[in-house]
């Protein structure tokens, strides 16, 4: 009986620790990404699947030798480095392949942000632009096996109009903050 209690306590402790790290990644990302964009005021309640960021990263790696206007690519100037190898991406995809439950964001997930959280159905209705003009869809972070990197996927949009951009983001833990290294986009959808 003591072993079961110890195992349950350990599982609870690891779960709480993991949630704390995810919150830090999310808030470090939002602090950096939206510090200059004061127009983003809405977060869609339903999170994007976690694996979407891995798909963009994996496709950008596969398309790395294509002309930048084709396929997936990092934003910026080459040479690009690929900090997370294809083996780790495959392991993470396998780990989360059955993670199909949609996460619903709560205000407690956001430490330093005053984003208003609304369900997607509410934002689709006529007159929803009164709630705010611009918003984001966001995935929960995925942390790599070595705990040095994390992926997030997001779409920004104009309320009542539609999506304007979608990006996968690779972050790296530097000191005690998560810093953005690269963005990955699908160029064929932009053009």
MILUMFI-307652 format. One record per residue: residue number from 1; x negated, y negated, z of N, C-alpha, C, O in turn; residue in one letter. Coordinates in pm, 1 decimal, always signed. Example, Ala and Ser with C-alpha at 12.3 -4.5 7.8 and 13.67 -1.06 7.14 Angstrom:
BEGIN
   k      nc1      nc2      nc3     cac1     cac2     cac3      cc1      cc2      cc3      oc1      oc2      oc3 r
   1  -1319.0   +569.0   +780.0  -1230.0   +450.0   +780.0  -1320.0   +330.0   +780.0  -1423.6   +331.9   +846.5 A
   2  -1285.0   +225.0   +708.0  -1367.0   +106.0   +714.0  -1290.0     -3.0   +787.0  -1340.9   -113.8   +803.9 S
***
This chain:
BEGIN
   k      nc1      nc2      nc3     cac1     cac2     cac3      cc1      cc2      cc3      oc1      oc2      oc3 r
   1    -81.0   +118.7     +0.0     +0.0     +0.0     +0.0    -86.2   -126.3     +0.0    -53.7   -224.8    -66.2 X
   2   -197.1   -121.9    +75.5   -286.9   -237.0    +80.5   -349.3   -263.2    -55.5   -371.3   -378.5    -92.8 X
   3   -378.4   -155.8   -130.8   -437.5   -171.8   -264.2   -340.7   -242.5   -358.1   -380.7   -329.5   -435.5 X
   4   -214.3   -205.4   -351.0   -114.0   -268.0   -437.2    -99.8   -415.4   -403.5    -91.4   -499.1   -493.4 X
   5    -97.2   -447.4   -276.5    -87.7   -587.0   -234.5   -209.7   -666.1   -280.5   -196.4   -780.1   -324.9 X
   6   -327.0   -607.2   -270.3   -449.8   -674.1   -314.3   -448.6   -696.3   -465.3   -489.1   -802.3   -513.0 X
   7   -402.5   -597.3   -539.7   -395.2   -609.6   -685.8   -295.2   -718.9   -724.2   -322.4   -799.5   -813.3 X
   8   -180.4   -721.7   -657.8    -80.3   -825.5   -685.5   -133.8   -964.5   -654.4   -110.9  -1058.4   -730.7 X
   9   -204.6   -978.3   -543.4   -262.8  -1106.8   -507.0   -365.6  -1150.4   -611.2   -367.6  -1266.5   -652.0 X
  10   -450.3  -1057.8   -653.8   -552.1  -1088.9   -754.3   -486.9  -1130.1   -886.4   -530.7  -1226.2   -949.7 X
  11   -383.6  -1058.7   -927.8   -313.3  -1092.2  -1052.3   -249.9  -1231.1  -1042.0   -254.7  -1308.5  -1137.6 X
  12   -191.1  -1262.7   -927.7   -131.4  -1394.1   -906.3   -237.2  -1503.9   -911.7   -215.8  -1608.1   -973.8 X
  13   -351.0  -1480.8   -847.0   -460.3  -1578.4   -844.7   -513.4  -1603.7   -985.5   -535.6  -1718.8  -1023.1 X
  14   -533.9  -1498.4  -1063.3   -583.8  -1512.4  -1200.8   -481.8  -1587.4  -1285.6   -518.6  -1673.6  -1365.4 X
  15   -355.7  -1555.7  -1268.9   -249.5  -1622.0  -1344.1   -246.6  -1771.5  -1313.1   -236.2  -1853.2  -1404.6 X
  16   -255.6  -1807.6  -1187.0   -255.5  -1949.5  -1147.7   -378.1  -2021.3  -1202.2   -368.2  -2135.6  -1246.9 X
  17   -492.1  -1956.3  -1199.0   -615.3  -2013.3  -1251.1   -604.4  -2036.3  -1401.6   -646.9  -2140.1  -1452.4 X
  18   -547.4  -1939.5  -1472.2   -530.4  -1950.1  -1616.5   -436.6  -2065.3  -1652.1   -463.1  -2139.9  -1746.3 X
  19   -328.9  -2079.8  -1578.2   -233.4  -2188.8  -1602.2   -300.3  -2323.6  -1579.0   -277.3  -2418.1  -1654.6 X
  20   -382.2  -2333.4  -1476.3   -453.2  -2458.3  -1446.7   -548.2  -2495.6  -1560.9   -555.7  -2612.3  -1599.2 X
  21   -620.5  -2397.7  -1615.2   -712.3  -2422.9  -1726.6   -634.2  -2465.2  -1850.2   -675.0  -2558.2  -1919.8 X
  22   -522.0  -2398.4  -1879.0   -439.3  -2435.9  -1993.8   -389.7  -2579.9  -1981.0   -390.5  -2654.5  -2078.9 X
  23   -346.9  -2619.2  -1861.5   -301.8  -2757.5  -1839.6   -414.9  -2856.6  -1864.3   -393.9  -2962.2  -1924.0 X
  24   -535.4  -2821.9  -1817.8   -649.1  -2911.5  -1837.6   -680.6  -2926.0  -1986.0   -704.9  -3037.0  -2033.3 X
  25   -680.4  -2815.4  -2059.8   -706.7  -2820.1  -2204.4   -603.3  -2907.8  -2273.1   -637.7  -2996.3  -2351.5 X
  26   -478.0  -2882.9  -2243.5   -368.9  -2958.0  -2304.7   -381.9  -3106.9  -2276.3   -370.1  -3189.1  -2367.2 X
  27   -405.9  -3141.2  -2152.4   -412.3  -3283.4  -2115.4   -539.2  -3350.7  -2165.7   -534.3  -3467.8  -2203.5 X
  28   -652.6  -3281.2  -2167.8   -773.6  -3338.7  -2226.8   -752.7  -3364.7  -2376.0   -796.5  -3466.9  -2429.0 X
  29   -685.2  -3270.9  -2443.0   -655.4  -3287.6  -2585.1   -563.9  -3408.5  -2607.1   -592.4  -3493.7  -2691.3 X
  30   -453.9  -3415.8  -2531.3   -360.4  -3526.5  -2548.5   -425.7  -3660.6  -2516.3   -398.4  -3760.3  -2583.2 X
  31   -511.8  -3664.0  -2414.3   -581.8  -3788.5  -2380.9   -667.2  -3836.5  -2497.1   -670.0  -3956.0  -2526.3 X
  32   -735.8  -3746.6  -2562.7   -825.1  -3783.5  -2672.3   -747.0  -3811.4  -2800.4   -770.8  -3911.6  -2867.8 X
  33   -654.9  -3723.6  -2833.1   -585.1  -3732.6  -2961.4   -488.0  -3849.5  -2968.4   -477.9  -3915.7  -3071.7 X
  34   -417.7  -3874.9  -2860.9   -311.1  -3973.7  -2867.6   -337.5  -4099.2  -2787.3   -245.2  -4175.7  -2759.1 X
  35   -462.8  -4121.1  -2750.2   -495.3  -4243.2  -2675.8   -479.6  -4366.6  -2764.8   -444.4  -4474.4  -2717.0 X
  36   -505.9  -4349.8  -2894.1   -493.6  -4464.0  -2984.8   -358.2  -4467.9  -3054.7   -321.7  -4570.1  -3112.8 X
  37   -282.9  -4357.4  -3049.8   -153.6  -4352.1  -3116.8    -43.4  -4370.4  -3013.6     +4.6  -4273.2  -2955.2 X
  38     -4.4  -4492.7  -2991.8    +96.5  -4525.0  -2891.0   +238.6  -4495.6  -2940.0   +333.8  -4505.7  -2862.5 X
  39   +253.7  -4459.3  -3068.2   +386.0  -4437.0  -3123.6   +440.5  -4298.0  -3091.7   +562.1  -4279.0  -3089.4 X
  40   +353.3  -4201.4  -3067.4   +398.3  -4066.2  -3032.6   +459.2  -4072.2  -2893.0   +390.8  -4103.2  -2795.4 X
  41   +587.6  -4042.5  -2884.7   +654.1  -4049.7  -2754.8   +736.1  -3925.1  -2722.4   +791.8  -3914.1  -2613.2 X
  42   +743.8  -3831.0  -2817.2   +828.9  -3713.5  -2800.0   +747.7  -3585.2  -2816.6   +661.8  -3575.5  -2904.3 X
  43   +775.9  -3488.7  -2732.3   +721.7  -3353.2  -2745.9   +840.3  -3260.7  -2766.8   +934.6  -3261.4  -2687.7 X
  44   +836.0  -3180.3  -2874.2   +942.0  -3083.2  -2898.8   +932.3  -2974.9  -2791.8   +824.9  -2919.9  -2767.3 X
  45  +1044.1  -2945.5  -2729.3  +1046.8  -2852.1  -2616.5   +994.0  -2713.2  -2653.0   +922.1  -2651.8  -2574.3 X
  46  +1028.6  -2664.4  -2769.6   +987.0  -2530.4  -2811.2   +844.1  -2535.3  -2865.3   +815.4  -2607.8  -2960.6 X
  47   +755.6  -2458.3  -2804.1   +614.6  -2457.6  -2845.2   +596.6  -2379.5  -2974.7   +671.2  -2285.9  -3003.4 X
  48   +497.1  -2419.2  -3051.8   +456.6  -2345.8  -3171.2   +385.7  -2218.5  -3124.5   +319.5  -2220.5  -3020.7 X
  49   +397.8  -2107.3  -3198.8   +325.8  -1985.6  -3158.7   +175.0  -2010.9  -3146.7   +115.6  -2080.7  -3228.9 X
  50   +115.5  -1953.2  -3043.8    -27.6  -1972.3  -3016.2   -115.4  -1932.6  -3134.2   -216.1  -1997.8  -3161.7 X
  51    -77.7  -1826.4  -3203.7   -164.3  -1770.0  -3307.9   -173.4  -1857.4  -3432.8   -257.6  -1831.9  -3518.9 X
  52    -89.7  -1958.7  -3444.8    -94.3  -2047.2  -3562.6   -231.5  -2115.4  -3574.5   -282.9  -2130.7  -3685.3 X
  53   -290.3  -2155.8  -3463.3   -423.4  -2218.3  -3466.1   -528.5  -2119.0  -3513.1   -618.7  -2154.5  -3589.0 X
  54   -516.9  -1994.5  -3468.1   -612.8  -1891.3  -3511.5   -601.3  -1866.4  -3661.3   -702.0  -1847.1  -3729.5 X
  55   -478.8  -1866.9  -3712.2   -458.4  -1847.2  -3856.4   -526.9  -1957.1  -3936.7   -594.5  -1928.3  -4035.5 X
  56   -510.5  -2081.7  -3895.9   -574.0  -2193.0  -3967.6   -726.0  -2182.0  -3962.0   -793.6  -2200.9  -4063.1 X
  57   -779.6  -2151.7  -3844.3   -925.0  -2139.0  -3828.6   -978.3  -2025.4  -3915.8  -1078.0  -2041.7  -3986.2 X
  58   -911.7  -1911.5  -3910.6   -954.9  -1794.9  -3988.5   -948.0  -1824.2  -4138.7  -1038.5  -1787.2  -4213.5 X
  59   -841.5  -1890.2  -4182.2   -829.1  -1924.5  -4324.2   -933.2  -2027.9  -4366.7   -986.0  -2020.1  -4477.6 X
  60   -962.9  -2123.3  -4280.9  -1066.9  -2222.3  -4312.9  -1202.7  -2152.8  -4327.5  -1281.9  -2187.8  -4414.9 X
  61  -1228.5  -2055.2  -4241.9  -1354.6  -1980.9  -4251.6  -1360.0  -1902.9  -4383.1  -1463.2  -1901.9  -4450.2 X
  62  -1250.4  -1838.0  -4420.0  -1246.0  -1762.1  -4546.3  -1262.4  -1854.4  -4667.5  -1324.9  -1816.6  -4766.6 X
  63  -1206.4  -1975.3  -4659.3  -1210.1  -2070.9  -4770.8  -1329.6  -2165.4  -4764.1  -1333.3  -2264.7  -4836.6 X
  64  -1426.2  -2136.4  -4679.1  -1535.4  -2231.0  -4652.9  -1618.5  -2264.3  -4776.3  -1683.7  -2368.6  -4778.9 X
  65  -1618.2  -2179.4  -4878.1  -1697.7  -2204.6  -4998.4  -1616.0  -2266.2  -5111.7  -1668.6  -2291.5  -5220.1 X
  66  -1488.7  -2290.1  -5086.8  -1404.6  -2351.9  -5189.3  -1424.1  -2503.2  -5188.8  -1473.9  -2560.7  -5092.0 X
  67  -1384.0  -2565.8  -5298.4  -1383.3  -2710.9  -5304.9  -1288.4  -2760.7  -5196.7  -1183.3  -2700.8  -5174.2 X
  68  -1324.0  -2867.9  -5130.7  -1250.5  -2915.6  -5013.2  -1103.1  -2943.9  -5041.8  -1022.1  -2940.5  -4949.2 X
  69  -1066.2  -2971.3  -5165.0   -926.9  -3002.0  -5197.0   -842.2  -2876.6  -5214.1   -721.4  -2887.1  -5235.8 X
  70   -902.1  -2758.9  -5205.1   -828.6  -2633.4  -5216.8   -826.2  -2560.9  -5083.3   -922.2  -2567.4  -5006.6 X
  71   -718.0  -2492.7  -5056.3   -711.9  -2405.1  -4940.1   -725.7  -2476.3  -4806.6   -692.5  -2594.0  -4792.9 X
  72   -775.6  -2401.8  -4708.6   -792.6  -2451.5  -4572.1   -934.6  -2502.7  -4553.3  -1028.4  -2449.6  -4612.7 X
  73   -950.6  -2606.2  -4470.7  -1085.6  -2655.5  -4444.4  -1089.1  -2738.3  -4316.3   -986.4  -2787.3  -4269.6 X
  74  -1208.9  -2752.8  -4260.8  -1225.3  -2845.8  -4148.4  -1220.8  -2989.2  -4201.7  -1250.8  -3013.8  -4318.5 X
  75  -1183.6  -3081.9  -4116.1  -1187.9  -3223.2  -4152.7  -1325.1  -3275.8  -4114.7  -1375.4  -3246.2  -4006.3 X
  76  -1385.1  -3352.5  -4202.0  -1515.8  -3410.1  -4174.4  -1614.5  -3377.4  -4284.9  -1577.0  -3330.0  -4392.2 X
  77  -1739.3  -3403.2  -4257.0  -1845.1  -3380.6  -4355.8  -1925.1  -3255.9  -4321.5  -1954.6  -3230.1  -4204.8 X
  78  -1960.4  -3177.7  -4425.3  -2043.4  -3059.2  -4399.1  -2183.5  -3101.7  -4356.3  -2217.4  -3218.5  -4375.4 X
  79  -2263.7  -3018.3  -4301.9  -2239.0  -2875.1  -4284.4  -2151.1  -2849.6  -4162.6  -2165.9  -2914.0  -4058.8 X
  80  -2058.9  -2753.7  -4177.7  -1971.5  -2714.9  -4068.6  -2031.7  -2595.1  -3996.7  -2093.9  -2508.6  -4058.3 X
  81  -2012.5  -2591.8  -3867.8  -2056.2  -2475.0  -3791.7  -1930.5  -2398.7  -3750.3  -1823.1  -2457.1  -3735.9 X
  82  -1945.1  -2270.8  -3731.8  -1832.7  -2183.6  -3697.1  -1863.1  -2121.9  -3561.7  -1918.1  -2012.2  -3552.5 X
  83  -1826.6  -2194.1  -3457.2  -1860.4  -2156.0  -3320.6  -1796.1  -2025.6  -3275.6  -1854.6  -1951.1  -3197.0 X
  84  -1677.1  -1998.1  -3324.8  -1604.8  -1876.8  -3287.0  -1614.0  -1780.2  -3404.2  -1568.2  -1810.9  -3514.3 X
  85  -1673.3  -1663.5  -3380.6  -1692.7  -1570.6  -3492.1  -1565.1  -1493.2  -3524.4  -1469.5  -1492.6  -3446.9 X
  86  -1565.9  -1428.5  -3640.3  -1447.1  -1357.9  -3688.0  -1408.5  -1241.9  -3596.4  -1291.1  -1205.4  -3589.9 X
  87  -1504.1  -1184.3  -3526.3  -1473.9  -1074.0  -3434.6  -1389.9  -1126.0  -3317.3  -1291.0  -1063.7  -3278.6 X
  88  -1430.2  -1240.3  -3261.6  -1354.6  -1298.3  -3150.5  -1214.7  -1340.1  -3196.3  -1117.8  -1323.0  -3122.3 X
  89  -1203.6  -1394.4  -3317.1  -1072.6  -1432.3  -3370.1   -984.3  -1308.2  -3383.0   -866.8  -1311.4  -3346.6 X
  90  -1040.8  -1199.1  -3434.8   -964.6  -1074.3  -3448.8   -919.6  -1021.1  -3311.8   -806.8   -973.9  -3297.4 X
  91  -1006.7  -1029.0  -3213.3   -971.6   -984.5  -3077.6   -857.3  -1069.3  -3021.1   -762.8  -1016.2  -2962.8 X
  92   -866.8  -1201.2  -3039.0   -762.4  -1290.4  -2988.8   -629.4  -1268.1  -3061.1   -523.4  -1269.1  -2998.5 X
  93   -635.3  -1248.0  -3192.9   -512.5  -1221.9  -3268.3   -446.9  -1092.4  -3221.9   -324.7  -1084.8  -3209.1 X
  94   -528.1   -991.6  -3196.9   -476.1   -864.0  -3147.9   -413.9   -882.6  -3009.2   -307.2   -828.1  -2980.9 X
  95   -479.9   -958.5  -2924.5   -433.0   -981.4  -2788.3   -296.0  -1050.1  -2786.5   -211.4  -1017.9  -2703.1 X
  96   -274.3  -1144.6  -2878.2   -152.0  -1224.5  -2877.1    -50.2  -1185.8  -2983.9    +49.8  -1255.4  -3001.5 X
  97    -74.1  -1076.3  -3055.1    +15.9  -1041.3  -3165.4   +158.4  -1012.0  -3118.5   +252.9  -1035.4  -3193.7 X
  98   +176.0   -962.2  -2997.7   +309.6   -932.4  -2946.2   +365.1  -1043.6  -2858.3   +470.7  -1028.0  -2797.0 X
  99   +294.3  -1155.7  -2852.1   +337.5  -1269.6  -2771.7   +437.3  -1350.6  -2854.2   +402.4  -1453.5  -2912.0 X
 100   +562.1  -1302.7  -2858.9   +661.6  -1364.1  -2946.6   +764.3  -1449.4  -2873.3   +848.4  -1513.2  -2936.6 X
 101   +758.3  -1451.1  -2741.6   +850.6  -1536.2  -2666.9   +813.0  -1682.6  -2686.2   +696.1  -1719.9  -2675.8 X
 102   +911.7  -1763.3  -2713.9   +888.2  -1906.3  -2733.9   +873.6  -1972.6  -2597.3   +960.2  -1959.2  -2510.8 X
 103   +763.1  -2044.2  -2579.5   +741.4  -2117.6  -2455.2   +816.7  -2250.2  -2463.2   +818.8  -2314.1  -2568.4 X
 104   +877.4  -2290.8  -2354.7   +948.8  -2419.1  -2348.2   +870.2  -2513.0  -2256.6   +853.0  -2486.4  -2137.6 X
 105   +823.1  -2623.1  -2314.9   +744.9  -2719.9  -2239.7   +828.0  -2781.6  -2128.7   +948.5  -2802.0  -2143.2 X
 106   +762.1  -2810.7  -2018.4   +823.5  -2879.0  -1904.7   +738.8  -3002.3  -1872.7   +620.7  -3007.2  -1907.1 X
 107   +797.2  -3098.9  -1808.9   +721.5  -3219.5  -1773.7   +604.9  -3185.9  -1680.7   +505.6  -3258.5  -1678.9 X
 108   +614.8  -3078.0  -1603.8   +505.5  -3039.4  -1514.1   +383.6  -2987.4  -1590.3   +275.5  -2975.6  -1532.6 X
 109   +399.7  -2956.0  -1720.3   +285.6  -2913.7  -1802.9   +196.2  -3031.7  -1838.8    +79.6  -3013.7  -1873.9 X
 110   +250.9  -3151.2  -1829.9   +179.7  -3272.4  -1870.0   +135.4  -3347.8  -1746.2   +218.0  -3389.0  -1664.7 X
 111     +5.5  -3365.8  -1732.3    -47.3  -3431.5  -1613.2    -45.4  -3583.3  -1628.5     +7.9  -3653.6  -1542.6 X
 112   -102.7  -3634.0  -1736.6   -121.8  -3778.2  -1752.4    -34.2  -3840.5  -1859.9    -60.6  -3952.7  -1903.3 X
 113    +68.4  -3770.6  -1903.2   +142.9  -3819.5  -2019.1   +289.5  -3835.8  -1988.1   +347.7  -3761.1  -1909.4 X
 114   +346.9  -3934.1  -2050.9   +488.3  -3964.7  -2032.0   +569.1  -3926.5  -2155.5   +668.8  -3991.8  -2186.4 X
 115   +527.7  -3822.2  -2226.3   +603.2  -3777.8  -2342.7   +741.0  -3730.9  -2298.0   +754.9  -3662.3  -2196.8 X
 116   +841.5  -3768.6  -2374.3   +976.8  -3721.1  -2346.6   +992.4  -3586.6  -2417.6   +952.0  -3572.3  -2533.0 X
 117  +1049.6  -3490.2  -2350.2  +1063.9  -3355.9  -2405.4  +1209.0  -3333.4  -2445.3  +1300.7  -3348.2  -2364.5 X
 118  +1227.8  -3296.7  -2574.1  +1361.5  -3270.5  -2626.7  +1360.7  -3142.0  -2708.3  +1261.2  -3109.6  -2773.1 X
 119  +1472.9  -3068.3  -2705.0  +1484.2  -2951.1  -2792.0  +1486.6  -2994.5  -2938.6  +1530.7  -3104.8  -2971.1 X
 120  +1439.4  -2907.8  -3024.8  +1435.5  -2937.1  -3168.4  +1575.1  -2970.8  -3221.2  +1590.0  -3062.0  -3302.5 X
 121  +1677.3  -2898.0  -3175.6  +1814.9  -2921.3  -3223.4  +1859.7  -3064.8  -3195.4  +1932.2  -3123.7  -3275.6 X
 122  +1818.3  -3119.9  -3085.0  +1854.4  -3257.8  -3050.9  +1788.7  -3356.0  -3146.9  +1849.7  -3455.2  -3186.6 X
 123  +1664.5  -3328.0  -3183.8  +1589.8  -3419.4  -3271.1  +1635.3  -3412.8  -3416.4  +1606.2  -3503.7  -3494.2 X
 124  +1705.5  -3307.8  -3453.6  +1756.4  -3293.6  -3590.0  +1883.9  -3375.1  -3613.0  +1919.9  -3402.4  -3727.5 X
 125  +1951.0  -3413.4  -3507.2  +2079.4  -3482.0  -3519.9  +2061.7  -3625.7  -3566.9  +1960.9  -3690.5  -3538.6 X
 126  +2161.8  -3673.5  -3639.0  +2162.0  -3813.9  -3680.0  +2163.0  -3902.8  -3557.0  +2232.5  -3874.3  -3459.4 X
 127  +2087.4  -4008.3  -3561.6  +2080.9  -4100.6  -3449.7  +1975.6  -4064.0  -3347.2  +1957.5  -4135.7  -3248.7 X
 128  +1905.0  -3952.2  -3369.2  +1804.4  -3911.0  -3270.7  +1682.6  -4002.1  -3271.1  +1601.9  -3997.0  -3178.3 X
 129  +1667.7  -4085.3  -3373.5  +1553.6  -4177.7  -3374.4  +1565.5  -4280.5  -3261.6  +1468.1  -4348.9  -3229.9 X
 130  +1683.4  -4291.8  -3201.3  +1698.6  -4379.3  -3083.8  +1619.0  -4325.6  -2964.7  +1587.6  -4400.9  -2872.5 X
 131  +1586.2  -4196.6  -2965.9  +1509.2  -4134.6  -2858.3  +1360.7  -4170.6  -2868.3  +1289.2  -4171.5  -2768.1 X
 132  +1316.3  -4199.8  -2988.3  +1177.3  -4231.0  -3017.6  +1154.6  -4208.0  -3165.7  +1227.2  -4130.4  -3227.9 X
 133  +1055.0  -4273.8  -3223.3  +1034.7  -4262.5  -3367.8   +942.0  -4149.6  -3408.3   +959.3  -4091.0  -3515.2 X
 134   +843.6  -4118.0  -3324.9   +744.1  -4017.6  -3362.2   +723.7  -3916.2  -3250.1   +734.4  -3947.8  -3131.6 X
 135   +694.3  -3794.2  -3291.8   +674.2  -3690.1  -3193.2   +576.1  -3584.5  -3240.6   +519.6  -3593.6  -3349.6 X
 136   +557.2  -3483.5  -3155.7   +468.3  -3372.3  -3189.2   +531.6  -3240.7  -3145.7   +604.9  -3231.9  -3047.2 X
 137   +499.1  -3140.4  -3224.2   +520.1  -3000.0  -3191.1   +384.0  -2952.7  -3144.4   +283.3  -2995.0  -3201.3 X
 138   +375.7  -2868.5  -3045.4   +246.4  -2829.9  -2989.1   +247.1  -2683.6  -2948.4   +347.8  -2632.6  -2899.5 X
 139   +133.9  -2615.8  -2968.7   +119.3  -2478.4  -2920.2    +52.0  -2480.8  -2783.7    -13.9  -2577.9  -2746.6 X
 140    +69.9  -2372.3  -2710.3     -9.1  -2356.0  -2588.0   -152.4  -2325.2  -2631.9   -172.3  -2271.4  -2740.8 X
 141   -250.6  -2357.4  -2551.3   -389.9  -2329.4  -2588.3   -422.3  -2179.3  -2585.3   -364.6  -2102.2  -2508.6 X
 142   -515.3  -2142.0  -2670.6   -575.8  -2008.1  -2665.0   -721.9  -2029.1  -2629.1   -792.3  -2106.7  -2693.7 X
 143   -766.3  -1960.2  -2526.9   -904.8  -1972.3  -2480.7   -982.9  -1852.1  -2532.1   -936.0  -1738.6  -2523.7 X
 144  -1102.4  -1877.4  -2585.4  -1183.9  -1767.6  -2638.3  -1233.4  -1677.3  -2526.3  -1229.2  -1713.4  -2408.7 X
 145  -1279.8  -1560.8  -2564.6  -1325.2  -1460.3  -2467.9  -1436.2  -1512.1  -2377.1  -1440.9  -1478.6  -2258.7 X
 146  -1526.0  -1594.3  -2433.0  -1637.3  -1646.0  -2352.5  -1599.5  -1771.3  -2272.7  -1683.0  -1826.8  -2201.4 X
 147  -1474.0  -1815.7  -2284.6  -1418.6  -1929.2  -2208.8  -1485.6  -2063.7  -2240.5  -1470.6  -2159.9  -2165.2 X
 148  -1559.9  -2069.9  -2352.8  -1627.5  -2194.5  -2391.3  -1545.4  -2277.0  -2489.8  -1565.8  -2397.9  -2501.4 X
 149  -1452.6  -2212.6  -2561.2  -1376.7  -2279.5  -2666.1  -1227.9  -2253.8  -2647.6  -1186.9  -2157.0  -2583.5 X
 150  -1148.5  -2342.6  -2705.3  -1003.4  -2326.2  -2702.6   -945.8  -2377.0  -2834.5  -1002.3  -2465.3  -2899.0 X
 151   -833.8  -2320.0  -2872.2   -761.5  -2361.1  -2992.2   -625.1  -2415.8  -2952.7   -560.2  -2364.4  -2861.6 X
 152   -582.7  -2520.4  -3022.5   -447.7  -2574.9  -3010.6   -400.3  -2604.3  -3152.1   -479.7  -2641.0  -3238.7 X
 153   -271.0  -2588.2  -3174.9   -212.2  -2623.2  -3303.7   -103.9  -2727.2  -3278.5    -29.3  -2717.4  -3181.1 X
 154    -95.4  -2827.7  -3366.9    +12.4  -2925.2  -3352.6    +57.6  -2980.0  -3486.9    -15.9  -2979.1  -3585.7 X
 155   +181.4  -3027.9  -3486.7   +240.1  -3098.6  -3600.7   +290.7  -3231.7  -3548.8   +360.8  -3237.2  -3447.7 X
 156   +255.8  -3337.0  -3616.9   +315.7  -3466.6  -3583.2   +428.5  -3491.6  -3682.8   +425.8  -3439.9  -3794.5 X
 157   +526.4  -3569.9  -3642.7   +640.2  -3592.5  -3731.1   +709.2  -3723.8  -3697.8   +694.2  -3779.8  -3589.2 X
 158   +785.0  -3770.0  -3795.4   +873.5  -3885.3  -3775.0  +1012.6  -3828.9  -3747.3  +1062.6  -3746.4  -3823.8 X
 159  +1074.3  -3872.2  -3639.7  +1206.2  -3822.6  -3600.9  +1306.5  -3853.4  -3711.5  +1306.8  -3963.6  -3766.5 X
 160  +1389.7  -3758.4  -3743.5  +1491.6  -3762.5  -3848.5  +1432.9  -3757.7  -3989.1  +1508.7  -3742.5  -4084.9 X
 161  +1302.7  -3769.9  -4005.5  +1242.8  -3768.7  -4139.3  +1176.8  -3634.9  -4167.3  +1205.8  -3572.4  -4269.3 X
 162  +1089.7  -3590.0  -4080.4  +1023.1  -3462.4  -4100.2   +877.7  -3466.5  -4060.2   +830.2  -3562.2  -3999.1 X
 163   +807.1  -3358.8  -4096.5   +667.4  -3341.7  -4057.3   +574.8  -3423.0  -4145.0   +595.6  -3433.9  -4265.8 X
 164   +472.7  -3479.9  -4083.8   +376.1  -3557.1  -4161.0   +241.7  -3486.2  -4169.3   +173.9  -3495.0  -4271.7 X
 165   +202.2  -3416.6  -4064.4    +74.3  -3345.8  -4069.8    +73.6  -3232.4  -3969.8   +140.4  -3237.7  -3866.5 X
 166     -3.6  -3128.9  -4002.3    -23.0  -3019.7  -3908.1   -170.0  -2982.2  -3907.7   -235.3  -2977.4  -4012.0 X
 167   -221.0  -2955.7  -3787.4   -363.0  -2930.1  -3770.9   -386.4  -2827.2  -3662.1   -313.6  -2819.9  -3563.2 X
 168   -489.5  -2748.8  -3683.5   -543.9  -2665.6  -3576.1   -663.2  -2741.9  -3521.5   -733.6  -2810.1  -3595.9 X
 169   -685.5  -2730.4  -3392.5   -793.9  -2804.0  -3328.0   -878.9  -2705.1  -3249.1   -827.1  -2620.4  -3176.4 X
 170  -1010.4  -2717.9  -3265.1  -1104.2  -2640.6  -3184.8  -1164.2  -2734.4  -3081.4  -1218.9  -2839.2  -3115.5 X
 171  -1153.5  -2696.1  -2955.1  -1208.4  -2775.2  -2845.8  -1320.1  -2696.9  -2778.5  -1320.1  -2573.8  -2779.4 X
 172  -1413.8  -2767.9  -2720.9  -1525.2  -2706.0  -2649.3  -1531.8  -2766.3  -2509.6  -1512.6  -2886.5  -2491.2 X
 173  -1559.4  -2681.0  -2411.8  -1573.4  -2730.4  -2275.5  -1713.2  -2789.0  -2258.6  -1813.2  -2718.5  -2271.7 X
 174  -1718.6  -2917.1  -2229.8  -1843.5  -2988.0  -2207.4  -1833.1  -3052.1  -2070.2  -1744.5  -3133.7  -2044.6 X
 175  -1925.0  -3013.9  -1982.3  -1916.9  -3052.5  -1842.2  -1781.4  -3002.8  -1789.4  -1756.6  -2882.3  -1789.9 X
 176  -1695.0  -3091.4  -1744.9  -1566.0  -3046.0  -1693.2  -1447.9  -3091.5  -1778.3  -1333.9  -3090.6  -1731.8 X
 177  -1474.5  -3131.5  -1903.2  -1364.6  -3171.6  -1990.9  -1370.7  -3093.5  -2120.9  -1476.1  -3045.1  -2162.1 X
 178  -1254.5  -3082.6  -2184.4  -1243.5  -3015.7  -2314.2  -1246.7  -3123.0  -2421.9  -1162.0  -3212.2  -2425.5 X
 179  -1347.2  -3112.6  -2510.6  -1364.9  -3213.0  -2615.2  -1335.0  -3153.6  -2751.7  -1365.0  -3037.2  -2778.4 X
 180  -1275.6  -3235.2  -2837.3  -1239.6  -3191.8  -2971.7  -1365.7  -3180.1  -3056.2  -1444.3  -3274.5  -3065.5 X
 181  -1384.8  -3062.3  -3118.5  -1497.5  -3041.8  -3210.2  -1455.0  -3059.7  -3355.0  -1513.4  -3139.2  -3428.7 X
 182  -1351.7  -2984.2  -3395.5  -1307.4  -2985.5  -3534.9  -1156.3  -2977.1  -3544.3  -1088.5  -2924.0  -3456.4 X
 183  -1105.9  -3031.7  -3654.6   -967.7  -3013.9  -3696.2   -970.5  -2927.3  -3821.4  -1064.2  -2935.5  -3900.9 X
 184   -868.9  -2845.2  -3838.9   -857.4  -2760.3  -3957.6   -720.5  -2784.9  -4019.3   -618.7  -2783.1  -3950.2 X
 185   -719.3  -2808.0  -4151.0   -594.7  -2839.0  -4221.6   -579.3  -2749.0  -4343.1   -675.1  -2688.7  -4391.6 X
 186   -455.9  -2742.1  -4390.2   -425.7  -2672.8  -4515.1   -416.0  -2780.2  -4622.7   -315.0  -2850.0  -4632.3 X
 187   -521.1  -2793.6  -4703.6   -525.2  -2898.7  -4805.6   -417.7  -2885.6  -4910.4   -372.5  -2986.3  -4964.9 X
 188   -375.1  -2763.5  -4940.5   -273.9  -2744.8  -5043.5   -139.6  -2801.4  -4999.6    -57.9  -2836.2  -5084.8 X
 189   -114.1  -2811.8  -4868.7    +10.4  -2872.0  -4821.7     +0.8  -3023.1  -4815.6   +102.5  -3091.9  -4823.8 X
 190   -120.4  -3076.1  -4801.3   -140.3  -3221.6  -4793.7   -128.3  -3283.1  -4931.0    -68.0  -3389.2  -4946.5 X
 191   -185.3  -3217.7  -5031.6   -187.4  -3274.7  -5168.0    -56.0  -3258.9  -5239.1    -42.4  -3301.6  -5353.8 X
***
